[in-house]
């Protein structure tokens, strides 16, 4: 009997503490911890902390993937710190691609604002969910699953993505394999790729060994 009462009291106390502060604007002068940035003192918070204009500027797509991601995460947008949300802008030039990647800390929702984007993800059962998205379409990518986006037309594409975390994290599969000093022999053993192809990809992406 005592435990249920204690558990209920703990929940009420937690809820009460969670609602003590309206927000936790990121304090960039303090170190970032596992739970995010420390809170700026309310007296130093201004309306500008809750406004971010960076997503109105096209990203630079003159790179190997012909794509650009402009984030509005807690590191760029202090007002989203602690709120469990963030956004980003995705620019895809003709032929542009966001390679297979994951966000370890968040699910993602993509909204196509311009052009056509081929998008998909792979479940833990290795089932592929693939769709060609047009302007106004949205698609959700569950947390932690490998997914990708490709420009599916002959014109530039633009999308906006939202995340269920102010710091969703990012790991691009190709870069994880070929943009470091992981020995070619080990990559070949663990991926079944040809060593010559691995060395070629390492050369393109800046890896060694």
N, C-alpha and C positions, 0 to 999 in steps of 0.2 A: 504493500500500500504506500509506503514511504517513497519508493523509487518513482512510481508514476507521478506523484505530487512534485517531487524534486525535478523530474524531467520536464513537466509542464511549466514549472517556475523558471527553469533554465531557458526554455523556449521564449517565454514572455520577456525575460531579462534580455536575451539576445536581440529580440525584436525591438525592445525599447532602446538598447544601445545603438542599434543600426539606424534608428530614426533620429538620433540626437543631432546629427549634422545633415544639412540639406545636400551637401556636396563635398567633394574632396579635390579641389583644384590642385593639379600637380605642382609641387615645389621642386623646380629643377636645380635648386641650390643644395638640396639634400640628396643623398644617394638613393637609388632605386632598389627596393627590396623585392622579395618573392611575391608580396601582396601588391606591388605597384609602387608608385611614388608617394612620398609623404605629402601631407596636406599643407597647402599654403594657408597662412593665417587669414581668417575671414576678412579682417580689416584691410588686408592687402589685395584682396580679390577685386577685379574690375569686370565690367561687361565684356571687355576684349578677351578675357579668359574663356568665354563661352562662344566666341565667334572665330571661325577659321575660313580664310578666303583662298587657300591653296588649291582647292579642287576645281577652281575656275580656270586654271592655267594648264594648257596642254603639256603633257610630258614629252621628254626627248626620246624619240623612237629610233634614233640613228645608232643602233647597237646590234649585236649579233642576233638577238631575238626579235628585233623590230617592234619592240613593245616597251611600255613604261608604266610603272605603278607609282602613283603619288599618294602616300599614306596620310591619313588624319588620325593617327594613333595617339596614345597618351604622350608619347615622346614629342609629337608635333602640336597636339591640340590639348592643352592642359585641362580643359573643361570636361573631357570624357573620362578622366582618371577616376577610377572607383565606380563608374556607372555601368560597367558591363557591356559597353558598346563602343564601336569605332567605325570609320569609313575609309574608303580609298577610291581614287580615280584610276581607271584602266584605259590606256590608249594603245590601240593596236593598228600599226600601219599595214598597208597591203602586204600580205605574207607574214604578218606578225603572229607570234605565238608566246603564250605563257606556258612553259614546259610543266610536266608533271611535278606537282609540289603538294605540300601539306601545311596546314596551320594547326600545330599541336594544341593550341589553347582556345580555339574558337570554331564555331560553325560559320559559314559564309552564305550570304544571299547576294546574287548578281542581278543587276538590272541593266538591260541593254538600252542605251540612249541614242545610239546611232550605228547604222550598219548591221552586219550579220556576224554572229559569233557562234562557232561550233564549240560546245562545251560538254564536259562529261566528267564522271568520277568512277572509281572502281571500289566496290564494297570489299569487306574483309573475306567474303566468299568468292571473290574474284569475278563478280558480276559487273558488267559494264553498263552504266546508265549514260546514254549519249543523246544529245539533242542539238539541232540547229536553231538558234535563237534569233528572233527578229526584234526590231525596235519595240520597246514596251514589254517584252518578255522578261520574266525573272526565273532564276533557277537557284536552288539551295544545294549547298555542298556540306554534308555532315562533318562534324569536327574530326580532324585527324586523318581523313581519307584522302588518298591521292586523287588529284583532279587537275584539269588543264582547261585552257581557252585558246582558240585559234581564230584568226580573222577568216571568215568564210566567204568573203566577197572581194571585189576588185576596187573597193573604196575603203578609206580608213574607218575603223570601228571605235566606238566609245562606250564604256560601261562604268557604272558606279557600283561598288560592292560595300556591303555592311557586314560587320562581324559581331559576334556575341561576347566580345572581350575588348577592353581598351588596348590590349597588347596581345594580338592573336598569335604572334610568332610565325616564322616562315622557314621552310626548308625545301629547296628546289632539288629534285632528285638528280638531275644531270650534274649540277654543280657539286652536290655531295659526293658523287662518284669520281668526277673528273677534274675538279678544281682544287685538288690538294695533293699531298705526297703519299697517298695510299698506294702501295706497290702494285704495279700492273698485274703481276702474277696472282695476287690475292683477289683483285677485281675480276680477273678472268675466271678464277675458281668459283667465285661466289655469284657471278652473273652469267657464266657460260658464253661471254663475248670473246671474240678473237683478240689476241694480244695486240696485233697491228692496229686494229680499229680503236682499241682502248688508248694506245699511244697517240693516235691521230686526234682523238677527242680531248685528251689531256693537253695536246699542243694547241688546240683551238680555244679551250677554256682556261688555260693557264696553269694546269696541273704539272706535276713533276713525277719522275720515276716511272 
